[in-house]
Amino acid sequence: MNNDQKSKKFDLEERTLNFAKKIIDLVKILPKNSVNFEHISQIVRSSGSMGANYREANDALGKKDFYMRIKICRKESKETKFWLELILHNNTGLANQIEPLISEASEFIKIFSAILNKVV
């Protein structure tokens, strides 16, 4: 692996970490109600899982392990986008904070899909 590939790998590790931090920052400002409580617990788990599984993929035991971890990353990205869309529905006044996160989740879906296509 050359330095450029290593740099990109760790950039994505950093990017997924920063995304999970932005999700945490978002949920801190959401109004405290029964709907948001449920969505908060779900989105914190899925966004964190995406980054954690990407890091595990980078230390995979083999190609099959790597592939499965990246598949989980894509699945968690889709789930995170889903929860963000529901949070937006319940908190339209926070669209300026939520819509960029939906866009970022969509980018992660594309990135992990592209990685999966290259591995196959």
N, CA, C and O atoms as CSV, one atom per row, in Angstrom:
chain,resi,resn,atom,element,x,y,z
A,1,MET,N,N,0.856,-1.179,0.000
A,1,MET,CA,C,0.000,0.000,0.000
A,1,MET,C,C,0.897,1.235,0.000
A,1,MET,O,O,1.775,1.366,0.853
A,2,ASN,N,N,0.676,2.147,-0.965
A,2,ASN,CA,C,1.511,3.346,-1.008
A,2,ASN,C,C,0.989,4.391,-0.020
A,2,ASN,O,O,-0.070,4.222,0.585
A,3,ASN,N,N,1.753,5.471,0.128
A,3,ASN,CA,C,1.395,6.494,1.125
A,3,ASN,C,C,0.055,7.152,0.835
A,3,ASN,O,O,-0.687,7.492,1.757
A,4,ASP,N,N,-0.264,7.337,-0.472
A,4,ASP,CA,C,-1.540,7.951,-0.831
A,4,ASP,C,C,-2.707,7.073,-0.406
A,4,ASP,O,O,-3.708,7.580,0.100
A,5,GLN,N,N,-2.593,5.758,-0.603
A,5,GLN,CA,C,-3.650,4.841,-0.193
A,5,GLN,C,C,-3.791,4.826,1.327
A,5,GLN,O,O,-4.906,4.811,1.850
A,6,LYS,N,N,-2.665,4.832,2.032
A,6,LYS,CA,C,-2.716,4.877,3.501
A,6,LYS,C,C,-3.387,6.162,3.974
A,6,LYS,O,O,-4.196,6.142,4.901
A,7,SER,N,N,-3.047,7.280,3.331
A,7,SER,CA,C,-3.618,8.567,3.701
A,7,SER,C,C,-5.131,8.557,3.513
A,7,SER,O,O,-5.868,9.019,4.384
A,8,LYS,N,N,-5.598,8.034,2.379
A,8,LYS,CA,C,-7.032,7.974,2.125
A,8,LYS,C,C,-7.728,7.085,3.141
A,8,LYS,O,O,-8.816,7.418,3.612
A,9,LYS,N,N,-7.113,5.952,3.486
A,9,LYS,CA,C,-7.697,5.036,4.465
A,9,LYS,C,C,-7.915,5.763,5.787
A,9,LYS,O,O,-8.995,5.688,6.372
A,10,PHE,N,N,-6.904,6.455,6.248
A,10,PHE,CA,C,-7.013,7.116,7.539
A,10,PHE,C,C,-7.846,8.387,7.453
A,10,PHE,O,O,-8.430,8.803,8.453
A,11,ASP,N,N,-7.914,9.015,6.279
A,11,ASP,CA,C,-8.817,10.144,6.116
A,11,ASP,C,C,-10.258,9.694,6.321
A,11,ASP,O,O,-11.048,10.403,6.943
A,12,LEU,N,N,-10.603,8.518,5.800
A,12,LEU,CA,C,-11.958,8.001,5.963
A,12,LEU,C,C,-12.203,7.589,7.418
A,12,LEU,O,O,-13.323,7.717,7.911
A,13,GLU,N,N,-11.189,7.108,8.096
A,13,GLU,CA,C,-11.338,6.827,9.530
A,13,GLU,C,C,-11.653,8.124,10.270
A,13,GLU,O,O,-12.548,8.160,11.114
A,14,GLU,N,N,-10.932,9.164,9.958
A,14,GLU,CA,C,-11.139,10.463,10.595
A,14,GLU,C,C,-12.513,11.031,10.213
A,14,GLU,O,O,-13.222,11.587,11.052
A,15,ARG,N,N,-12.868,10.882,8.946
A,15,ARG,CA,C,-14.141,11.403,8.463
A,15,ARG,C,C,-15.326,10.715,9.142
A,15,ARG,O,O,-16.295,11.376,9.516
A,16,THR,N,N,-15.255,9.401,9.302
A,16,THR,CA,C,-16.356,8.698,9.972
A,16,THR,C,C,-16.417,9.073,11.457
A,16,THR,O,O,-17.502,9.174,12.031
A,17,LEU,N,N,-15.261,9.276,12.068
A,17,LEU,CA,C,-15.238,9.718,13.469
A,17,LEU,C,C,-15.868,11.102,13.603
A,17,LEU,O,O,-16.699,11.330,14.482
A,18,ASN,N,N,-15.471,12.022,12.728
A,18,ASN,CA,C,-16.025,13.378,12.783
A,18,ASN,C,C,-17.530,13.382,12.538
A,18,ASN,O,O,-18.267,14.162,13.142
A,19,PHE,N,N,-17.976,12.502,11.644
A,19,PHE,CA,C,-19.408,12.388,11.381
A,19,PHE,C,C,-20.143,11.939,12.646
A,19,PHE,O,O,-21.170,12.519,12.999
A,20,ALA,N,N,-19.639,10.933,13.316
A,20,ALA,CA,C,-20.273,10.453,14.549
A,20,ALA,C,C,-20.287,11.555,15.611
A,20,ALA,O,O,-21.249,11.676,16.370
A,21,LYS,N,N,-19.229,12.352,15.662
A,21,LYS,CA,C,-19.195,13.479,16.606
A,21,LYS,C,C,-20.255,14.521,16.257
A,21,LYS,O,O,-20.891,15.088,17.145
A,22,LYS,N,N,-20.441,14.768,14.960
A,22,LYS,CA,C,-21.473,15.726,14.536
A,22,LYS,C,C,-22.867,15.215,14.891
A,22,LYS,O,O,-23.749,15.997,15.247
A,23,ILE,N,N,-23.061,13.905,14.793
A,23,ILE,CA,C,-24.341,13.318,15.199
A,23,ILE,C,C,-24.562,13.551,16.690
A,23,ILE,O,O,-25.658,13.926,17.108
A,24,ILE,N,N,-23.529,13.330,17.487
A,24,ILE,CA,C,-23.632,13.567,18.935
A,24,ILE,C,C,-23.977,15.027,19.206
A,24,ILE,O,O,-24.835,15.324,20.037
A,25,ASP,N,N,-23.303,15.940,18.499
A,25,ASP,CA,C,-23.595,17.369,18.673
A,25,ASP,C,C,-25.038,17.686,18.303
A,25,ASP,O,O,-25.693,18.488,18.968
A,26,LEU,N,N,-25.533,17.053,17.236
A,26,LEU,CA,C,-26.920,17.273,16.829
A,26,LEU,C,C,-27.890,16.803,17.900
A,26,LEU,O,O,-28.804,17.536,18.277
A,27,VAL,N,N,-27.697,15.593,18.389
A,27,VAL,CA,C,-28.683,15.054,19.340
A,27,VAL,C,C,-28.705,15.840,20.651
A,27,VAL,O,O,-29.703,15.828,21.370
A,28,LYS,N,N,-27.620,16.511,20.952
A,28,LYS,CA,C,-27.595,17.339,22.166
A,28,LYS,C,C,-28.541,18.528,22.068
A,28,LYS,O,O,-29.013,19.030,23.089
A,29,ILE,N,N,-28.826,18.986,20.844
A,29,ILE,CA,C,-29.690,20.171,20.691
A,29,ILE,C,C,-31.139,19.812,20.337
A,29,ILE,O,O,-31.992,20.693,20.237
A,30,LEU,N,N,-31.410,18.527,20.151
A,30,LEU,CA,C,-32.782,18.134,19.834
A,30,LEU,C,C,-33.699,18.333,21.036
A,30,LEU,O,O,-33.295,18.096,22.175
A,31,PRO,N,N,-34.919,18.763,20.785
A,31,PRO,CA,C,-35.886,18.874,21.893
A,31,PRO,C,C,-36.079,17.514,22.569
A,31,PRO,O,O,-36.067,16.472,21.914
A,32,LYS,N,N,-36.253,17.547,23.852
A,32,LYS,CA,C,-36.417,16.312,24.620
A,32,LYS,C,C,-37.887,15.888,24.589
A,32,LYS,O,O,-38.720,16.435,25.312
A,33,ASN,N,N,-38.186,14.908,23.742
A,33,ASN,CA,C,-39.533,14.351,23.685
A,33,ASN,C,C,-39.425,12.862,23.370
A,33,ASN,O,O,-38.353,12.368,23.021
A,34,SER,N,N,-40.532,12.162,23.496
A,34,SER,CA,C,-40.494,10.700,23.369
A,34,SER,C,C,-40.027,10.239,21.994
A,34,SER,O,O,-39.308,9.244,21.899
A,35,VAL,N,N,-40.410,10.922,20.942
A,35,VAL,CA,C,-39.986,10.528,19.591
A,35,VAL,C,C,-38.482,10.733,19.437
A,35,VAL,O,O,-37.777,9.838,18.971
A,36,ASN,N,N,-37.996,11.889,19.821
A,36,ASN,CA,C,-36.561,12.155,19.686
A,36,ASN,C,C,-35.724,11.211,20.535
A,36,ASN,O,O,-34.647,10.795,20.109
A,37,PHE,N,N,-36.194,10.866,21.722
A,37,PHE,CA,C,-35.428,9.946,22.569
A,37,PHE,C,C,-35.160,8.628,21.841
A,37,PHE,O,O,-34.043,8.111,21.862
A,38,GLU,N,N,-36.192,8.098,21.202
A,38,GLU,CA,C,-36.033,6.830,20.478
A,38,GLU,C,C,-35.076,6.984,19.305
A,38,GLU,O,O,-34.201,6.144,19.098
A,39,HIS,N,N,-35.240,8.037,18.552
A,39,HIS,CA,C,-34.377,8.264,17.383
A,39,HIS,C,C,-32.930,8.522,17.788
A,39,HIS,O,O,-31.999,8.086,17.111
A,40,ILE,N,N,-32.753,9.226,18.884
A,40,ILE,CA,C,-31.399,9.533,19.365
A,40,ILE,C,C,-30.633,8.252,19.668
A,40,ILE,O,O,-29.491,8.093,19.237
A,41,SER,N,N,-31.246,7.352,20.396
A,41,SER,CA,C,-30.516,6.132,20.756
A,41,SER,C,C,-30.160,5.326,19.506
A,41,SER,O,O,-29.085,4.731,19.435
A,42,GLN,N,N,-31.048,5.308,18.535
A,42,GLN,CA,C,-30.792,4.555,17.310
A,42,GLN,C,C,-29.661,5.187,16.486
A,42,GLN,O,O,-28.762,4.487,16.021
A,43,ILE,N,N,-29.711,6.498,16.309
A,43,ILE,CA,C,-28.746,7.146,15.417
A,43,ILE,C,C,-27.353,7.216,16.028
A,43,ILE,O,O,-26.356,7.146,15.308
A,44,VAL,N,N,-27.277,7.351,17.325
A,44,VAL,CA,C,-25.952,7.353,17.967
A,44,VAL,C,C,-25.290,5.988,17.765
A,44,VAL,O,O,-24.090,5.912,17.504
A,45,ARG,N,N,-26.064,4.923,17.885
A,45,ARG,CA,C,-25.508,3.572,17.672
A,45,ARG,C,C,-25.096,3.353,16.216
A,45,ARG,O,O,-23.989,2.884,15.952
A,46,SER,N,N,-25.970,3.687,15.280
A,46,SER,CA,C,-25.660,3.390,13.875
A,46,SER,C,C,-24.500,4.235,13.351
A,46,SER,O,O,-23.655,3.727,12.614
A,47,SER,N,N,-24.449,5.506,13.716
A,47,SER,CA,C,-23.355,6.359,13.227
A,47,SER,C,C,-22.017,5.943,13.841
A,47,SER,O,O,-20.992,5.968,13.160
A,48,GLY,N,N,-22.019,5.568,15.100
A,48,GLY,CA,C,-20.793,5.095,15.739
A,48,GLY,C,C,-20.345,3.755,15.188
A,48,GLY,O,O,-19.149,3.516,15.020
A,49,SER,N,N,-21.290,2.892,14.911
A,49,SER,CA,C,-20.982,1.570,14.365
A,49,SER,C,C,-20.323,1.668,12.996
A,49,SER,O,O,-19.430,0.887,12.669
A,50,MET,N,N,-20.767,2.626,12.204
A,50,MET,CA,C,-20.189,2.810,10.878
A,50,MET,C,C,-18.680,3.060,10.980
A,50,MET,O,O,-17.895,2.398,10.302
A,51,GLY,N,N,-18.285,3.996,11.809
A,51,GLY,CA,C,-16.868,4.306,11.965
A,51,GLY,C,C,-16.081,3.190,12.615
A,51,GLY,O,O,-14.956,2.899,12.211
A,52,ALA,N,N,-16.667,2.566,13.617
A,52,ALA,CA,C,-15.981,1.474,14.305
A,52,ALA,C,C,-15.748,0.296,13.365
A,52,ALA,O,O,-14.673,-0.303,13.374
A,53,ASN,N,N,-16.738,-0.033,12.562
A,53,ASN,CA,C,-16.572,-1.140,11.624
A,53,ASN,C,C,-15.595,-0.805,10.511
A,53,ASN,O,O,-14.906,-1.692,10.006
A,54,TYR,N,N,-15.525,0.454,10.124
A,54,TYR,CA,C,-14.530,0.824,9.115
A,54,TYR,C,C,-13.116,0.628,9.675
A,54,TYR,O,O,-12.235,0.126,8.977
A,55,ARG,N,N,-12.907,1.014,10.901
A,55,ARG,CA,C,-11.588,0.797,11.515
A,55,ARG,C,C,-11.278,-0.690,11.618
A,55,ARG,O,O,-10.146,-1.110,11.381
A,56,GLU,N,N,-12.284,-1.486,11.971
A,56,GLU,CA,C,-12.065,-2.931,12.029
A,56,GLU,C,C,-11.766,-3.501,10.651
A,56,GLU,O,O,-10.968,-4.430,10.526
A,57,ALA,N,N,-12.391,-2.961,9.624
A,57,ALA,CA,C,-12.136,-3.426,8.253
A,57,ALA,C,C,-10.676,-3.188,7.877
A,57,ALA,O,O,-10.069,-3.995,7.172
A,58,ASN,N,N,-10.124,-2.087,8.348
A,58,ASN,CA,C,-8.727,-1.776,8.024
A,58,ASN,C,C,-7.742,-2.722,8.700
A,58,ASN,O,O,-6.577,-2.800,8.310
A,59,ASP,N,N,-8.210,-3.428,9.702
A,59,ASP,CA,C,-7.383,-4.432,10.380
A,59,ASP,C,C,-7.946,-5.833,10.149
A,59,ASP,O,O,-7.755,-6.733,10.967
A,60,ALA,N,N,-8.630,-6.000,9.042
A,60,ALA,CA,C,-9.318,-7.265,8.748
A,60,ALA,C,C,-8.334,-8.425,8.664
A,60,ALA,O,O,-7.162,-8.251,8.330
A,61,LEU,N,N,-8.845,-9.608,8.975
A,61,LEU,CA,C,-8.043,-10.825,8.951
A,61,LEU,C,C,-7.853,-11.367,7.539
A,61,LEU,O,O,-6.999,-12.222,7.305
A,62,GLY,N,N,-8.642,-10.874,6.614
A,62,GLY,CA,C,-8.540,-11.324,5.231
A,62,GLY,C,C,-9.553,-10.585,4.384
A,62,GLY,O,O,-10.282,-9.722,4.872
A,63,LYS,N,N,-9.590,-10.933,3.109
A,63,LYS,CA,C,-10.464,-10.251,2.162
A,63,LYS,C,C,-11.944,-10.422,2.528
A,63,LYS,O,O,-12.727,-9.477,2.432
A,64,LYS,N,N,-12.313,-11.629,2.945
A,64,LYS,CA,C,-13.708,-11.908,3.304
A,64,LYS,C,C,-14.124,-11.076,4.520
A,64,LYS,O,O,-15.218,-10.512,4.547
A,65,ASP,N,N,-13.255,-11.004,5.515
A,65,ASP,CA,C,-13.520,-10.210,6.709
A,65,ASP,C,C,-13.661,-8.725,6.336
A,65,ASP,O,O,-14.583,-8.048,6.790
A,66,PHE,N,N,-12.736,-8.233,5.505
A,66,PHE,CA,C,-12.779,-6.847,5.048
A,66,PHE,C,C,-14.113,-6.560,4.350
A,66,PHE,O,O,-14.776,-5.565,4.639
A,67,TYR,N,N,-14.487,-7.443,3.437
A,67,TYR,CA,C,-15.728,-7.288,2.673
A,67,TYR,C,C,-16.940,-7.209,3.604
A,67,TYR,O,O,-17.805,-6.350,3.433
A,68,MET,N,N,-16.997,-8.095,4.573
A,68,MET,CA,C,-18.139,-8.109,5.495
A,68,MET,C,C,-18.186,-6.838,6.348
A,68,MET,O,O,-19.265,-6.303,6.602
A,69,ARG,N,N,-17.043,-6.363,6.781
A,69,ARG,CA,C,-17.002,-5.129,7.596
A,69,ARG,C,C,-17.466,-3.928,6.776
A,69,ARG,O,O,-18.216,-3.084,7.267
A,70,ILE,N,N,-17.017,-3.858,5.527
A,70,ILE,CA,C,-17.424,-2.744,4.670
A,70,ILE,C,C,-18.922,-2.836,4.367
A,70,ILE,O,O,-19.601,-1.813,4.276
A,71,LYS,N,N,-19.435,-4.052,4.212
A,71,LYS,CA,C,-20.876,-4.229,4.018
A,71,LYS,C,C,-21.645,-3.701,5.228
A,71,LYS,O,O,-22.691,-3.070,5.080
A,72,ILE,N,N,-21.122,-3.962,6.414
A,72,ILE,CA,C,-21.752,-3.443,7.634
A,72,ILE,C,C,-21.683,-1.922,7.643
A,72,ILE,O,O,-22.649,-1.262,8.026
A,73,CYS,N,N,-20.553,-1.361,7.227
A,73,CYS,CA,C,-20.415,0.103,7.153
A,73,CYS,C,C,-21.497,0.698,6.255
A,73,CYS,O,O,-22.130,1.694,6.606
A,74,ARG,N,N,-21.701,0.077,5.095
A,74,ARG,CA,C,-22.720,0.584,4.169
A,74,ARG,C,C,-24.115,0.455,4.794
A,74,ARG,O,O,-24.932,1.371,4.698
A,75,LYS,N,N,-24.378,-0.680,5.427
A,75,LYS,CA,C,-25.677,-0.900,6.075
A,75,LYS,C,C,-25.918,0.155,7.165
A,75,LYS,O,O,-27.012,0.711,7.262
A,76,GLU,N,N,-24.904,0.423,7.971
A,76,GLU,CA,C,-25.035,1.411,9.049
A,76,GLU,C,C,-25.178,2.824,8.487
A,76,GLU,O,O,-25.860,3.661,9.077
A,77,SER,N,N,-24.540,3.090,7.354
A,77,SER,CA,C,-24.694,4.397,6.695
A,77,SER,C,C,-26.136,4.594,6.253
A,77,SER,O,O,-26.718,5.663,6.439
A,78,LYS,N,N,-26.706,3.539,5.660
A,78,LYS,CA,C,-28.109,3.616,5.228
A,78,LYS,C,C,-29.038,3.794,6.422
A,78,LYS,O,O,-29.994,4.568,6.369
A,79,GLU,N,N,-28.749,3.077,7.490
A,79,GLU,CA,C,-29.580,3.200,8.687
A,79,GLU,C,C,-29.468,4.591,9.284
A,79,GLU,O,O,-30.472,5.169,9.702
A,80,THR,N,N,-28.271,5.131,9.329
A,80,THR,CA,C,-28.069,6.484,9.867
A,80,THR,C,C,-28.834,7.508,9.046
A,80,THR,O,O,-29.460,8.412,9.600
A,81,LYS,N,N,-28.787,7.370,7.739
A,81,LYS,CA,C,-29.536,8.289,6.867
A,81,LYS,C,C,-31.036,8.184,7.160
A,81,LYS,O,O,-31.733,9.196,7.226
A,82,PHE,N,N,-31.516,6.979,7.332
A,82,PHE,CA,C,-32.927,6.753,7.660
A,82,PHE,C,C,-33.313,7.503,8.933
A,82,PHE,O,O,-34.312,8.222,8.957
A,83,TRP,N,N,-32.512,7.331,9.998
A,83,TRP,CA,C,-32.836,8.000,11.261
A,83,TRP,C,C,-32.750,9.512,11.119
A,83,TRP,O,O,-33.559,10.232,11.704
A,84,LEU,N,N,-31.782,10.006,10.351
A,84,LEU,CA,C,-31.683,11.450,10.131
A,84,LEU,C,C,-32.930,11.986,9.433
A,84,LEU,O,O,-33.421,13.064,9.767
A,85,GLU,N,N,-33.433,11.233,8.472
A,85,GLU,CA,C,-34.644,11.669,7.769
A,85,GLU,C,C,-35.843,11.709,8.710
A,85,GLU,O,O,-36.680,12.606,8.607
A,86,LEU,N,N,-35.933,10.754,9.620
A,86,LEU,CA,C,-37.010,10.786,10.606
A,86,LEU,C,C,-36.824,11.924,11.605
A,86,LEU,O,O,-37.790,12.575,12.002
A,87,ILE,N,N,-35.597,12.155,12.002
A,87,ILE,CA,C,-35.320,13.270,12.925
A,87,ILE,C,C,-35.687,14.590,12.255
A,87,ILE,O,O,-36.265,15.473,12.888
A,88,LEU,N,N,-35.353,14.720,10.982
A,88,LEU,CA,C,-35.714,15.938,10.248
A,88,LEU,C,C,-37.233,16.103,10.213
A,88,LEU,O,O,-37.744,17.206,10.405
A,89,HIS,N,N,-37.944,15.020,9.970
A,89,HIS,CA,C,-39.412,15.062,9.931
A,89,HIS,C,C,-39.984,15.564,11.257
A,89,HIS,O,O,-40.983,16.282,11.270
A,90,ASN,N,N,-39.367,15.194,12.346
A,90,ASN,CA,C,-39.844,15.571,13.674
A,90,ASN,C,C,-39.280,16.907,14.156
A,90,ASN,O,O,-39.746,17.455,15.154
A,91,ASN,N,N,-38.271,17.432,13.443
A,91,ASN,CA,C,-37.581,18.649,13.895
A,91,ASN,C,C,-37.253,19.541,12.703
A,91,ASN,O,O,-36.089,19.872,12.474
A,92,THR,N,N,-38.272,19.926,11.948
A,92,THR,CA,C,-38.050,20.680,10.705
A,92,THR,C,C,-37.320,22.004,10.941
A,92,THR,O,O,-36.660,22.515,10.037
A,93,GLY,N,N,-37.432,22.545,12.115
A,93,GLY,CA,C,-36.743,23.796,12.433
A,93,GLY,C,C,-35.228,23.664,12.482
A,93,GLY,O,O,-34.514,24.667,12.505
A,94,LEU,N,N,-34.738,22.432,12.498
A,94,LEU,CA,C,-33.293,22.186,12.543
A,94,LEU,C,C,-32.763,21.685,11.198
A,94,LEU,O,O,-31.713,21.045,11.140
A,95,ALA,N,N,-33.487,21.976,10.127
A,95,ALA,CA,C,-33.102,21.490,8.792
A,95,ALA,C,C,-31.682,21.903,8.414
A,95,ALA,O,O,-30.965,21.125,7.786
A,96,ASN,N,N,-31.268,23.108,8.785
A,96,ASN,CA,C,-29.911,23.571,8.434
A,96,ASN,C,C,-28.823,22.714,9.069
A,96,ASN,O,O,-27.732,22.591,8.512
A,97,GLN,N,N,-29.101,22.124,10.219
A,97,GLN,CA,C,-28.137,21.249,10.879
A,97,GLN,C,C,-28.266,19.806,10.400
A,97,GLN,O,O,-27.271,19.083,10.350
A,98,ILE,N,N,-29.476,19.379,10.049
A,98,ILE,CA,C,-29.715,17.975,9.722
A,98,ILE,C,C,-29.431,17.654,8.254
A,98,ILE,O,O,-28.850,16.611,7.957
A,99,GLU,N,N,-29.823,18.512,7.355
A,99,GLU,CA,C,-29.663,18.219,5.920
A,99,GLU,C,C,-28.215,17.972,5.500
A,99,GLU,O,O,-27.978,17.075,4.691
A,100,PRO,N,N,-27.225,18.730,6.015
A,100,PRO,CA,C,-25.836,18.396,5.656
A,100,PRO,C,C,-25.412,17.008,6.140
A,100,PRO,O,O,-24.596,16.349,5.497
A,101,LEU,N,N,-25.960,16.570,7.262
A,101,LEU,CA,C,-25.648,15.233,7.768
A,101,LEU,C,C,-26.289,14.156,6.896
A,101,LEU,O,O,-25.706,13.091,6.696
A,102,ILE,N,N,-27.477,14.429,6.382
A,102,ILE,CA,C,-28.113,13.488,5.449
A,102,ILE,C,C,-27.257,13.370,4.193
A,102,ILE,O,O,-27.059,12.271,3.674
A,103,SER,N,N,-26.752,14.497,3.707
A,103,SER,CA,C,-25.870,14.481,2.532
A,103,SER,C,C,-24.596,13.692,2.800
A,103,SER,O,O,-24.139,12.928,1.949
A,104,GLU,N,N,-24.032,13.879,3.975
A,104,GLU,CA,C,-22.809,13.154,4.342
A,104,GLU,C,C,-23.087,11.648,4.447
A,104,GLU,O,O,-22.275,10.839,3.999
A,105,ALA,N,N,-24.211,11.275,5.026
A,105,ALA,CA,C,-24.569,9.858,5.107
A,105,ALA,C,C,-24.719,9.267,3.706
A,105,ALA,O,O,-24.313,8.131,3.460
A,106,SER,N,N,-25.298,10.033,2.799
A,106,SER,CA,C,-25.430,9.581,1.407
A,106,SER,C,C,-24.067,9.384,0.759
A,106,SER,O,O,-23.864,8.443,-0.008
A,107,GLU,N,N,-23.141,10.271,1.071
A,107,GLU,CA,C,-21.771,10.132,0.549
A,107,GLU,C,C,-21.114,8.862,1.080
A,107,GLU,O,O,-20.434,8.153,0.337
A,108,PHE,N,N,-21.315,8.579,2.349
A,108,PHE,CA,C,-20.755,7.346,2.918
A,108,PHE,C,C,-21.321,6.113,2.229
A,108,PHE,O,O,-20.592,5.155,1.970
A,109,ILE,N,N,-22.612,6.131,1.931
A,109,ILE,CA,C,-23.221,5.003,1.231
A,109,ILE,C,C,-22.513,4.796,-0.110
A,109,ILE,O,O,-22.187,3.667,-0.478
A,110,LYS,N,N,-22.282,5.880,-0.828
A,110,LYS,CA,C,-21.603,5.798,-2.131
A,110,LYS,C,C,-20.162,5.317,-1.983
A,110,LYS,O,O,-19.695,4.492,-2.769
A,111,ILE,N,N,-19.468,5.826,-0.989
A,111,ILE,CA,C,-18.057,5.450,-0.764
A,111,ILE,C,C,-17.957,3.959,-0.445
A,111,ILE,O,O,-17.155,3.240,-1.041
A,112,PHE,N,N,-18.777,3.505,0.500
A,112,PHE,CA,C,-18.696,2.091,0.882
A,112,PHE,C,C,-19.171,1.185,-0.242
A,112,PHE,O,O,-18.664,0.072,-0.387
A,113,SER,N,N,-20.122,1.630,-1.031
A,113,SER,CA,C,-20.547,0.858,-2.206
A,113,SER,C,C,-19.408,0.736,-3.207
A,113,SER,O,O,-19.178,-0.333,-3.772
A,114,ALA,N,N,-18.700,1.832,-3.422
A,114,ALA,CA,C,-17.567,1.820,-4.360
A,114,ALA,C,C,-16.462,0.884,-3.865
A,114,ALA,O,O,-15.865,0.152,-4.655
A,115,ILE,N,N,-16.196,0.909,-2.576
A,115,ILE,CA,C,-15.192,0.002,-2.019
A,115,ILE,C,C,-15.616,-1.439,-2.236
A,115,ILE,O,O,-14.803,-2.270,-2.639
A,116,LEU,N,N,-16.882,-1.744,-1.975
A,116,LEU,CA,C,-17.385,-3.098,-2.164
A,116,LEU,C,C,-17.261,-3.544,-3.625
A,116,LEU,O,O,-16.914,-4.692,-3.903
A,117,ASN,N,N,-17.543,-2.641,-4.539
A,117,ASN,CA,C,-17.440,-2.976,-5.957
A,117,ASN,C,C,-15.999,-3.275,-6.374
A,117,ASN,O,O,-15.765,-4.094,-7.262
A,118,LYS,N,N,-15.048,-2.619,-5.739
A,118,LYS,CA,C,-13.633,-2.853,-6.060
A,118,LYS,C,C,-13.131,-4.155,-5.456
A,118,LYS,O,O,-12.227,-4.788,-6.001
A,119,VAL,N,N,-13.706,-4.552,-4.342
A,119,VAL,CA,C,-13.248,-5.762,-3.648
A,119,VAL,C,C,-13.729,-7.017,-4.361
A,119,VAL,O,O,-13.040,-8.037,-4.376
A,120,VAL,N,N,-14.904,-6.935,-4.945
A,120,VAL,CA,C,-15.503,-8.127,-5.588
A,120,VAL,C,C,-14.715,-8.550,-6.811
A,120,VAL,O,O,-15.074,-9.527,-7.469
